[in-house]
Amino acid sequence: MGNYYRYDAHCHIFTLKYVMKEVKSLLHDILNRTYPWKEPKVEKGLLGSTGKWKDLKNLLRQLYEIIRSSCGSEGENLDFLLDEAKKAFPNDSYRIIPLMMDVFYMLAYPLDKDEEPQMLKGIKAALVDEKEFQEAWNDILEDFTSYVQSQNTTLRSTKGGGGDVKIDQVLKIIEQEKSVKGTLTLKASGLKSADTLGFYHTEGYCYHMDKLMELVGTRSGQLYPFVAIDPRRPGIIDTLLSGSFFNGDARFYGVKLYPRMGYDPQCKPLDAVYKYCSDNSIPITYHCGMGGFPPGTDWKYTKYGNPENFEPIIKKYPKLRIDFAHMGSTDDTYKWAETVNRLINENDNVYTDLSCYVSTKELDPIMKRFWKDKAKLKTRLMFGTDFDVMYFTGKVTMENYYNNFKATFTEDELKMIMHDNPMSFMGIKD
């Protein structure tokens, strides 16, 4: 076998700059009294006065832990990912499906089943004082700097062929993001053919989007990115329904939903997304693991990721192609995986992927419990690396990750999960 495209159906091209820019935007909206808390009447400065910005400090630390040492550019991360894939399968070419993530609303009010976004009537915006903004941001960065310096002196990196990166490189990026000036002057996204001014811009989200679109423009035919949609981001669904994200050469090819951030898949605004994607043959990848970000299975919004929440949506939109990413990973009972497998057997357009399965010990139960005697799963299961989240955790090298899959699946099976099934999910004919 060989000489065909292999797909990484689930990965990320994050950088530390994206993380820092988005946390900075979050801080701005808190100071501006426009951040959509669960209790909109929260007064200006409450978070800072009661906990010295504890929530934001913890958020920055947690984000750093899943992408730490991602100090290079998005292009450098992509090159590393492609190089590692080429080492594993030297005779083949590669296509990458990077998924955006929208973390901005993880501290916001939750959006439950059948609920509409809140209008936040209790909030009255206040002009942000730049000095206060800078002082608060400095406080957060001082904590972050101390945290980084308390870690190991070298960290895994994609830069320079996957060697170590010095802490000094991380500190340099922190220094580059220290100024709060210019945070409010956000450009339109790099989607050249689209009007994307209609949704609420935050610096990190737009930076992340721009960088992905730059890669799409310079790496023709290699990237098929998915846009992250959070129904609490004002205007984002209207922009999606306009088709702006999916037109032109620099565009997105699917939608990424991460209910673990705090919204039920059956909240009212997402119904329009499902209908649009169903009508226009746009696939959706949906985080479906008991773990993820934030870490741990006891996160307060873990329940939103249960695949059972999607069953009514599948019944209503049977043509909608959905990838239940991670196949319910970190669930020792495999209850979520059982549900995913049932939904695959009962429906024609349900898929799943094994991204972030970092050992043969994790892969074997999937093989023995689902793959061997479930013929339909073989036509719906996809390979994904979950790079760079998986890589920077330190749990496994990219070489070992690929080798684990090669040890678990035959070459014919690898072709199915790395080529045939992703092409079917994406609706790609060539």
ZAMARGU-4260 file (C-alpha; in steps of 0.2 Angstrom, whole numbers, plus 5000, padded with zeros to 4 digits):
<rodrens>
0) 5000/5000/5000 | 5005/5018/4998 | 5006/5033/4987 | 4989/5040/4993 | 4984/5054/5004
5) 4983/5050/5023 | 4972/5062/5033 | 4974/5068/5051 | 4956/5071/5054 | 4958/5079/5071
10) 4972/5091/5076 | 4976/5109/5081 | 4988/5122/5076 | 4988/5132/5092 | 5002/5144/5098
15) 5006/5153/5114 | 5002/5169/5106 | 4984/5165/5103 | 4982/5159/5121 | 4989/5175/5128
20) 4979/5187/5116 | 4963/5179/5120 | 4965/5179/5139 | 4970/5198/5137 | 4954/5201/5128
25) 4944/5192/5142 | 4952/5203/5154 | 4947/5218/5144 | 4929/5213/5144 | 4929/5210/5163
30) 4935/5227/5166 | 4923/5234/5153 | 4909/5226/5162 | 4903/5217/5146 | 4909/5199/5150
35) 4893/5188/5150 | 4894/5181/5167 | 4881/5169/5174 | 4876/5183/5185 | 4876/5198/5173
40) 4875/5211/5188 | 4894/5207/5193 | 4902/5223/5197 | 4918/5230/5189 | 4933/5223/5197
45) 4925/5210/5207 | 4935/5196/5200 | 4951/5206/5204 | 4946/5212/5221 | 4941/5195/5228
50) 4954/5184/5220 | 4967/5194/5212 | 4962/5188/5195 | 4963/5170/5201 | 4951/5163/5187
55) 4961/5171/5173 | 4978/5166/5181 | 4972/5148/5182 | 4965/5149/5164 | 4982/5155/5157
60) 4991/5141/5167 | 4979/5127/5161 | 4980/5133/5143 | 4999/5134/5144 | 5000/5116/5150
65) 4991/5109/5135 | 5001/5119/5122 | 5017/5123/5132 | 5033/5127/5122 | 5022/5131/5107
70) 5033/5145/5104 | 5036/5144/5085 | 5024/5150/5072 | 5009/5141/5066 | 5019/5136/5050
75) 5033/5128/5060 | 5020/5118/5070 | 5012/5112/5054 | 5030/5108/5046 | 5034/5097/5061
80) 5017/5088/5061 | 5020/5084/5042 | 5038/5079/5045 | 5033/5067/5058 | 5019/5059/5048
85) 5031/5057/5033 | 5043/5048/5045 | 5029/5036/5049 | 5023/5034/5031 | 5037/5039/5019
90) 5028/5034/5003 | 5012/5045/5006 | 5006/5063/5005 | 4996/5071/5019 | 4981/5082/5022
95) 4978/5090/5039 | 4961/5095/5047 | 4965/5108/5060 | 4951/5112/5072 | 4949/5130/5079
100) 4944/5132/5097 | 4935/5146/5105 | 4939/5147/5124 | 4933/5165/5127 | 4916/5160/5135
105) 4922/5146/5146 | 4920/5158/5161 | 4903/5164/5155 | 4885/5159/5159 | 4880/5141/5153
110) 4868/5139/5139 | 4856/5124/5142 | 4845/5114/5132 | 4832/5124/5122 | 4839/5141/5129
115) 4843/5156/5119 | 4858/5167/5123 | 4855/5180/5137 | 4854/5198/5133 | 4864/5203/5148
120) 4852/5217/5153 | 4860/5219/5170 | 4877/5224/5162 | 4881/5242/5159 | 4897/5245/5149
125) 4911/5256/5156 | 4925/5263/5147 | 4941/5254/5151 | 4954/5264/5159 | 4971/5259/5150
130) 4981/5261/5166 | 4970/5249/5176 | 4969/5237/5161 | 4988/5237/5161 | 4990/5235/5180
135) 4978/5220/5180 | 4987/5212/5165 | 5004/5215/5173 | 4997/5206/5188 | 4992/5191/5178
140) 5008/5190/5168 | 5019/5191/5184 | 5010/5176/5190 | 5012/5167/5174 | 5030/5171/5172
145) 5033/5164/5190 | 5024/5148/5185 | 5033/5146/5169 | 5050/5149/5178 | 5045/5136/5191
150) 5043/5122/5178 | 5057/5112/5169 | 5071/5122/5161 | 5068/5114/5144 | 5052/5110/5136
155) 5047/5099/5121 | 5046/5109/5105 | 5042/5108/5087 | 5055/5121/5083 | 5071/5115/5076
160) 5066/5097/5072 | 5057/5094/5088 | 5071/5098/5100 | 5070/5107/5117 | 5066/5125/5119
165) 5072/5136/5132 | 5061/5144/5145 | 5068/5161/5139 | 5059/5159/5122 | 5042/5157/5132
170) 5047/5173/5142 | 5051/5182/5126 | 5033/5179/5120 | 5026/5185/5137 | 5036/5201/5135
175) 5029/5203/5117 | 5011/5202/5123 | 5014/5213/5138 | 5006/5229/5131 | 4988/5231/5131
180) 4988/5245/5118 | 4980/5240/5102 | 4969/5226/5109 | 4953/5235/5103 | 4959/5238/5086
185) 4955/5221/5078 | 4956/5218/5059 | 4944/5208/5049 | 4949/5190/5047 | 4960/5184/5034
190) 4945/5177/5024 | 4948/5188/5009 | 4932/5183/5000 | 4921/5186/5015 | 4913/5199/5026
195) 4917/5193/5043 | 4914/5209/5052 | 4897/5204/5059 | 4903/5194/5074 | 4910/5199/5090
200) 4929/5200/5088 | 4941/5196/5102 | 4960/5197/5098 | 4965/5179/5101 | 4950/5171/5091
205) 4954/5183/5076 | 4972/5180/5077 | 4970/5161/5077 | 4958/5163/5062 | 4970/5174/5052
210) 4984/5163/5055 | 4975/5147/5049 | 4969/5156/5034 | 4987/5162/5030 | 4992/5144/5030
215) 4977/5139/5019 | 4983/5152/5007 | 5001/5146/5006 | 4999/5127/5008 | 4987/5124/4994
220) 4978/5107/4996 | 4986/5103/5012 | 4974/5111/5025 | 4955/5109/5028 | 4952/5119/5044
225) 4936/5119/5054 | 4929/5135/5061 | 4925/5135/5080 | 4907/5141/5084 | 4901/5146/5101
230) 4883/5151/5101 | 4886/5164/5115 | 4898/5174/5103 | 4887/5188/5096 | 4885/5187/5078
235) 4895/5171/5075 | 4880/5161/5069 | 4873/5174/5057 | 4891/5175/5050 | 4891/5156/5047
240) 4873/5157/5039 | 4879/5170/5027 | 4891/5157/5020 | 4906/5169/5023 | 4917/5156/5032
245) 4915/5143/5017 | 4918/5153/5002 | 4933/5157/4991 | 4950/5149/4991 | 4955/5154/5009
250) 4940/5146/5018 | 4935/5134/5031 | 4928/5116/5027 | 4918/5112/5042 | 4913/5117/5060
255) 4920/5113/5077 | 4909/5112/5092 | 4916/5111/5109 | 4901/5110/5121 | 4912/5107/5136
260) 4915/5126/5135 | 4898/5128/5143 | 4884/5125/5130 | 4871/5111/5127 | 4871/5104/5109
265) 4852/5106/5109 | 4853/5125/5114 | 4841/5135/5102 | 4854/5145/5092 | 4863/5129/5086
270) 4848/5122/5077 | 4851/5135/5063 | 4869/5129/5062 | 4864/5110/5060 | 4851/5115/5046
275) 4864/5125/5037 | 4877/5112/5038 | 4865/5098/5033 | 4858/5108/5018 | 4876/5113/5012
280) 4885/5097/5016 | 4897/5104/5029 | 4903/5092/5042 | 4904/5095/5060 | 4917/5089/5073
285) 4910/5088/5090 | 4921/5086/5106 | 4915/5069/5113 | 4927/5064/5127 | 4924/5064/5146
290) 4941/5073/5147 | 4948/5087/5137 | 4950/5106/5142 | 4948/5111/5156 | 4957/5095/5162
295) 4948/5081/5171 | 4931/5072/5170 | 4923/5081/5184 | 4922/5098/5175 | 4905/5106/5178
300) 4901/5106/5159 | 4907/5088/5155 | 4889/5082/5154 | 4886/5093/5138 | 4898/5082/5129
305) 4888/5066/5131 | 4884/5059/5113 | 4866/5056/5119 | 4863/5075/5118 | 4866/5074/5099
310) 4854/5060/5096 | 4838/5071/5093 | 4849/5082/5081 | 4854/5067/5071 | 4836/5061/5069
315) 4831/5079/5064 | 4845/5081/5051 | 4849/5063/5045 | 4860/5070/5031 | 4871/5080/5043
320) 4889/5072/5044 | 4895/5072/5062 | 4911/5066/5070 | 4910/5062/5088 | 4928/5066/5091
325) 4938/5055/5104 | 4925/5042/5104 | 4921/5046/5122 | 4939/5045/5128 | 4944/5044/5147
330) 4928/5035/5151 | 4934/5018/5159 | 4916/5011/5157 | 4916/5015/5138 | 4898/5020/5141
335) 4900/5035/5129 | 4909/5025/5116 | 4895/5012/5117 | 4883/5026/5113 | 4894/5032/5099
340) 4895/5015/5091 | 4876/5013/5093 | 4873/5030/5084 | 4885/5024/5070 | 4875/5008/5068
345) 4858/5016/5068 | 4863/5031/5056 | 4872/5034/5040 | 4881/5050/5043 | 4889/5047/5060
350) 4908/5046/5062 | 4920/5045/5076 | 4939/5047/5078 | 4953/5040/5090 | 4962/5057/5092
355) 4973/5057/5108 | 4973/5038/5111 | 4991/5039/5116 | 4995/5020/5119 | 4991/5003/5113
360) 4983/5000/5130 | 4970/5013/5126 | 4968/5007/5108 | 4966/4988/5111 | 4949/4990/5120
365) 4942/4999/5106 | 4948/4986/5094 | 4942/4971/5104 | 4926/4979/5110 | 4920/4988/5094
370) 4930/4986/5079 | 4932/4967/5077 | 4913/4963/5076 | 4906/4979/5071 | 4907/4981/5052
375) 4899/4998/5050 | 4912/5006/5063 | 4926/5001/5051 | 4918/5013/5038 | 4916/5027/5050
380) 4931/5027/5062 | 4945/5040/5058 | 4963/5043/5063 | 4968/5059/5072 | 4983/5065/5082
385) 4975/5079/5092 | 4992/5088/5089 | 4997/5099/5097 | 4987/5096/5112 | 4993/5078/5114
390) 5011/5081/5109 | 5014/5095/5122 | 5007/5085/5136 | 5023/5075/5136 | 5013/5058/5137
395) 5020/5052/5120 | 5031/5057/5106 | 5024/5059/5088 | 5035/5044/5083 | 5027/5033/5097
400) 5010/5039/5093 | 5011/5033/5075 | 5019/5017/5080 | 5005/5013/5092 | 4992/5014/5078
405) 5003/5004/5066 | 5005/4991/5079 | 4986/4990/5082 | 4979/4991/5064 | 4984/4982/5048
410) 4989/4992/5033 | 4972/4989/5025 | 4964/4995/5041 | 4975/5010/5042 | 4971/5015/5025
415) 4952/5015/5030 | 4954/5025/5045 | 4967/5037/5038 | 4961/5039/5020 | 4944/5031/5015
420) 4934/5036/5030 | 4940/5054/5032 | 4937/5057/5013 | 4919/5051/5016 | 4917/5062/5031
425) 4923/5077/5022 | 4914/5073/5006 | 4930/5073/4996 | 4929/5064/4979 | 4947/5064/4973
</rodrens>
